[in-house]
C-alpha cells in the first residue's frame, strides 16, 4: 500500500508542469476594480482608447488561474478593493500572492515590466527576482531596475495608495505585484492586448513562482 502511494506520487510529480507548486495555495489578484479602473491603454500614434487596466489585469489573472488549475494547484482569484482582497487572503491562507497590473505613460516610448515587493520580509524579493527572470521571455523588456522595493524605490510616493495599500492589508508573504508592461507603448501593447500574450505573461509569473519554491 505504501509503495503504491509513493509510486503514485512520483507519477503525479512527473506529469505536473510546475511540480514545486504541489500542495501549495496560490492567491492570484487582479489589480483595480470597476470603480477604480486604473490606467487606460492607448496605441501610439493614434492614441485610440482600447481598454481599462482593470479589464486587462483581470484577463491576465484569469490566465494565471487557469494555468494553475490545469496543473492541479490550489488557487483563488481575487478581484476588488483592498478590504476584499485582504479578507480573501485571510480566509484562503495562501503560500504566496501575485497581483497583476499594467502601466501607461504620456511618453509612449516608455516601456517594460516591473516587479514590486513590500520590503518588509526576506521572501518577497526572492520571488520578485525569480519572476523577473522569466518575464524577459515574453517579449516585454525589463525596466531598470526590473525589481523594486516599495520602501526604497517609491521615492515620489507614486504607488502609495495602490501598491502599498495591497502590501499593508494583505500580510501574507511572499507577495509581489507584477506590472506587466505599458499599455501606452506599441511594443508592450502588442503582447498585452491579446489572449496569447496575456497567457505568456501569466505563464512567466507561474514559472518564476515554481522556481521560487
Secondary structure, 3 states (H helix, E strand, C coil): CHHHHHHHHHHHHHHCCCHHHCCCEEEEEECCCCCCCCCEEEECCCCEEEEEHHHHHHHHHHHHHHHHHHCCCEEEEEECCHHHHHHHHHHHCCCEEEEEEEECCCCCCCCCEEEEECCCCCCHHHHHHHHHHHHHHHCCCEEEEEEEEHHHHCCCCCCCCCHHHHHHHCCCCCEEEEEEEECCCHHHHHHHCCHHHHHHHHHHHHHHHHHHC
